[in-house]
Amino acid sequence: MRLDGLSPTNNNARSRGIVMHSSDYVEDATSKICGRSWGCPSVDHKYYEAIIAKLKDGSPLLSHYDGRFAI
């Protein structure tokens, strides 16, 4: 799922190709969305379809980095 940045610090997310995608490295993570892949939020394969279905029509996604990835 392609993402659009709305704040001045990430308003070029679409042009940079930032997407939400599933990834093997988050399979056993404690959060449903975690990890970062070149700026992209990575999602556990188990939750990918449900998360995309909920967000695809538009929803804010807050991402903060302090050594960990969190929403």
TORKOL-4160 file (C-alpha; in steps of 0.2 Angstrom, whole numbers, padded with zeros to 4 digits, m for minus):
71
<pt num="1" X="0000" Y="0000" Z="0000"/>
<pt num="2" X="0008" Y="0017" Z="m0005"/>
<pt num="3" X="0009" Y="0030" Z="0008"/>
<pt num="4" X="0007" Y="0049" Z="0007"/>
<pt num="5" X="0016" Y="0060" Z="0019"/>
<pt num="6" X="0007" Y="0075" Z="0026"/>
<pt num="7" X="0019" Y="0084" Z="0037"/>
<pt num="8" X="0034" Y="0094" Z="0031"/>
<pt num="9" X="0046" Y="0081" Z="0037"/>
<pt num="10" X="0038" Y="0067" Z="0026"/>
<pt num="11" X="0028" Y="0075" Z="0013"/>
<pt num="12" X="0038" Y="0066" Z="m0001"/>
<pt num="13" X="0034" Y="0049" Z="0005"/>
<pt num="14" X="0024" Y="0044" Z="m0011"/>
<pt num="15" X="0038" Y="0051" Z="m0023"/>
<pt num="16" X="0051" Y="0041" Z="m0013"/>
<pt num="17" X="0040" Y="0025" Z="m0015"/>
<pt num="18" X="0036" Y="0023" Z="0004"/>
<pt num="19" X="0024" Y="0008" Z="0005"/>
<pt num="20" X="0017" Y="m0003" Z="0019"/>
<pt num="21" X="0022" Y="m0021" Z="0015"/>
<pt num="22" X="0023" Y="m0038" Z="0024"/>
<pt num="23" X="0040" Y="m0045" Z="0029"/>
<pt num="24" X="0047" Y="m0061" Z="0036"/>
<pt num="25" X="0058" Y="m0051" Z="0049"/>
<pt num="26" X="0043" Y="m0045" Z="0059"/>
<pt num="27" X="0034" Y="m0063" Z="0060"/>
<pt num="28" X="0038" Y="m0065" Z="0079"/>
<pt num="29" X="0038" Y="m0047" Z="0084"/>
<pt num="30" X="0028" Y="m0040" Z="0099"/>
<pt num="31" X="0019" Y="m0027" Z="0088"/>
<pt num="32" X="0007" Y="m0030" Z="0073"/>
<pt num="33" X="0017" Y="m0016" Z="0064"/>
<pt num="34" X="0035" Y="m0014" Z="0067"/>
<pt num="35" X="0052" Y="m0014" Z="0059"/>
<pt num="36" X="0057" Y="m0002" Z="0046"/>
<pt num="37" X="0063" Y="m0007" Z="0028"/>
<pt num="38" X="0071" Y="0009" Z="0020"/>
<pt num="39" X="0058" Y="0020" Z="0028"/>
<pt num="40" X="0043" Y="0008" Z="0025"/>
<pt num="41" X="0033" Y="0001" Z="0039"/>
<pt num="42" X="0034" Y="m0018" Z="0038"/>
<pt num="43" X="0019" Y="m0029" Z="0043"/>
<pt num="44" X="0018" Y="m0047" Z="0049"/>
<pt num="45" X="0012" Y="m0058" Z="0035"/>
<pt num="46" X="m0002" Y="m0064" Z="0047"/>
<pt num="47" X="m0010" Y="m0046" Z="0049"/>
<pt num="48" X="m0006" Y="m0039" Z="0032"/>
<pt num="49" X="m0022" Y="m0041" Z="0023"/>
<pt num="50" X="m0033" Y="m0035" Z="0038"/>
<pt num="51" X="m0022" Y="m0020" Z="0041"/>
<pt num="52" X="m0022" Y="m0015" Z="0023"/>
<pt num="53" X="m0041" Y="m0017" Z="0022"/>
<pt num="54" X="m0043" Y="m0006" Z="0037"/>
<pt num="55" X="m0031" Y="0008" Z="0031"/>
<pt num="56" X="m0034" Y="0007" Z="0012"/>
<pt num="57" X="m0048" Y="0020" Z="0011"/>
<pt num="58" X="m0037" Y="0033" Z="0021"/>
<pt num="59" X="m0032" Y="0033" Z="0039"/>
<pt num="60" X="m0018" Y="0042" Z="0048"/>
<pt num="61" X="m0003" Y="0032" Z="0052"/>
<pt num="62" X="0009" Y="0039" Z="0065"/>
<pt num="63" X="0026" Y="0033" Z="0065"/>
<pt num="64" X="0039" Y="0038" Z="0078"/>
<pt num="65" X="0058" Y="0032" Z="0079"/>
<pt num="66" X="0067" Y="0032" Z="0095"/>
<pt num="67" X="0078" Y="0017" Z="0092"/>
<pt num="68" X="0062" Y="0006" Z="0090"/>
<pt num="69" X="0048" Y="0008" Z="0078"/>
<pt num="70" X="0031" Y="0011" Z="0085"/>
<pt num="71" X="0014" Y="0017" Z="0079"/>
